[in-house]
């Protein structure tokens, strides 16, 4: 969705991905300080926190291509690169969130039995943003019987082997090997790959899905979200 911070500018709007689930009472955005405007937003947030006040935020949207229903697949593979994890977090919260705390208002009907979530970040420190959330969702998946199984992998591409602990992994993922390992869809039981992140990563996953579909033995649908508007 497009977001405006009137305290910074009345006319400057920027797109950010929603990271909250549909059942949550508040809409949540995660904004990374990558450019001039996002750095100003972070500084404004710090200022408001120090002064014990809030600031006005205006929103326009949501936008994006949402013409697919991931709930109809047996296996879904969710892949986020860097800040591209935000829409993945929203899907994860919808499927696994709120059950342990009693906050969950409803459980959407779906056919999902297995969820594979892969997040690629350069350094382990960058995984801290959502690490506690992911651990809570993983705990729910392992303890609540009717939820799908959850395979969570956080790859730290620049980490040295042995320097991180599960669910963190050192090095980049080999997506072909991962899809072989999790046994993605047969023709009669299609799987979905959902990706958001750098173009090279997204295109590589897209090519992998097409390669498998071309064999006629697998049904792997592909969907991606982009930061381009």
N, C-alpha and C positions, 0 to 999 in steps of 0.2 A: 504494500500500500504506500501511497505518497504521504509524507509527513512534513509538517511545517512547525517551526518553533518561533512564534511571533516575537519573543524576547530577543531573538537573534536577527530575524529578518521577517518582514510581513509578506514577502513575495517569493522567498526561496523554498522550494519543495524538493524533497529527495525520496527515492523509493527504498524501502526496507522490508525484509521478509518478516512475517508474523511467526513467532515461535511458541505461541500458546495453543492449547487444544480448544476445540469448539465448546466443550463443557465448562471451561474455566470462566469465572465471573469477570476477569479482567483480561484485556488484550495486551499481550506482551511482545515487545520488540527487543532484539539484541543488536546494538549498534557498535561497530568496531571503529576506533579512531585511526582511519587510514588516510584521510584527506583533510583539507583545511576546515570544511564545514563539519565533518564528523568529530574532529578534534575540538571544535567550538562547542558541540553538543555535550561532549564528555566534560569539558571544563564547566559548562553551565550546570550539569548534573552535580558536580562536586561543590560548586558554589551554593546551589540550593540546599544540598545536604548540610553544609557548614552553617548556613543561615536558618536551617529548620523550616524551610518553606517549599512550596511547589511552584511549578511554572505551567503556563498554558501550552497545550499541544493540539494541533489541528490535524485531522486525518482525512484522506480521500481514498476510497477504495472499498474492498480489496480488488486488486487486479491480478492478472495472470491467467494461464490456460488450465482450467480445472475440469476438462472434459473426459476424465477417466475416473473409474471407481476402483481403488486399490483393495476394497473389501471383498471383491469377488475372486481374488487369487488365493491359491493355497499357500504359496511361498512368495514373500516379497523381500527384495534386497534393496535396502535404503543406503545410499552413498552420498556423503557430504564432504566437500573439500574446503577446509578453512571455515570462513563465515557462512559458506553454503550449507552448513549443517542446520541452519535455523528452520527451514521448512520441514526437514527430517525430524527435528525435535517436536514440532507440532503433531506430526503423525504418530510418533512414539508415545507422546502424552495421551493422545486419543485412545490408543490401543491398550496402554499399560498404566496410565496415570490415575491417581486419586482413589484407587481401591483400598490401599492400606490405611489411608487417613480418613476415609469416610466422606471425602469431598466429591467423589464421583457421583454425578447425577444420573447418568444413564450409560448403558453399554451398547454401542452401535452393533447391529447384527453384521456378521462377516463370516467368511469361509477360511480365514487365515489360520494355518496351523504352525507356520514357521516364519520368523522374522530374522533377517540378517542385517545388522546395522554396522556400517563401516564409516569411520570418520578419519580423514587424513589431515594431519596438522604438521607443521615443521618441527615443533618442539613440544615436550611434555607439558611445559608451563601453559601453553595455549589451550590445553585440554581442560584446564581447571574451570573454565567458564561453565561447562555443562557436566563435569565429571560427577558431582554429587547427584545431579538429576538422573544421569544415566545409571548410577549405582542403585538408586531407589527404584527405577523402572525395572532393572535387572532383578532386584530382590522380589518385586511384585510378580514378575514372570516366573520366577523359581518357586514361589510360595503359594500362588493362587491357581488352583487346578484348571479352571476353565479358560485361562489365558493362553495365547500361543507361546511356543518356545521362543527364546530370544538368544541369538548369537551376536554378542557385542564385541567389536574389534576397533580399537582406536590406534591408528598407525602414526607414529612419530617419525616422519621421513628422514630427519637429520639426526636421530638418536642412534647411539652406538649399541650394538647387541649387548644385552645384559645390564643396560643402564636404566631400564624401566620395568615396571611390574604390571601384571594383568589387571584390568583389561587393556592396558597399553602395550603396544608391540613396537619394536624398533624396525625402521625401514619402511619402504613403500610396499603396498599390497600388489600381488600378482592377481589381477581380477580373473583371468582365465582359470587359474588354479583354484581360486576361491569358489567360483561358480561350479567347477567340477566337484569340489569337496562338499558343497551343500546340496548338490544334485538338483539343480533348478529344472524347471518344468518339462514334462513330457507333453505330447500333443493333446492328450486328454486331460491334463492337469497343468494348465499354463501358469507361469510365474511372471512376476513383474520386477523390473529393475527401475528404480526411481533415483535420479541423480541430480545434484545441484552443486556447482563449484566451477573451478577453472575449465576453460574450453577444452584443453588437451585431455583432461581426465574424463570429462563428459563424452567427448567424441570417441575416446578409446572404449568406454563402456558401450556406447551405441554400436560401434563396429563389432564388439564381441557379441552383443545380442543378435545383430543381423547375421553374423557368421553361424551362430547356433541355429537360428531360424532357417537358414539356407539348407541345412542338412535334411530338413523335413522330419527329423526325429524329436525335435524339441520345440516347444512354444514358449518363447521368452519375449514378452512385450516390454517396450522401453518408453519411459517418460522422463523428461527433464524440465527443471525450472531454470530460468535464466534471470540475471540481473539487468538485462537489457530491456528498455521500454521504448 
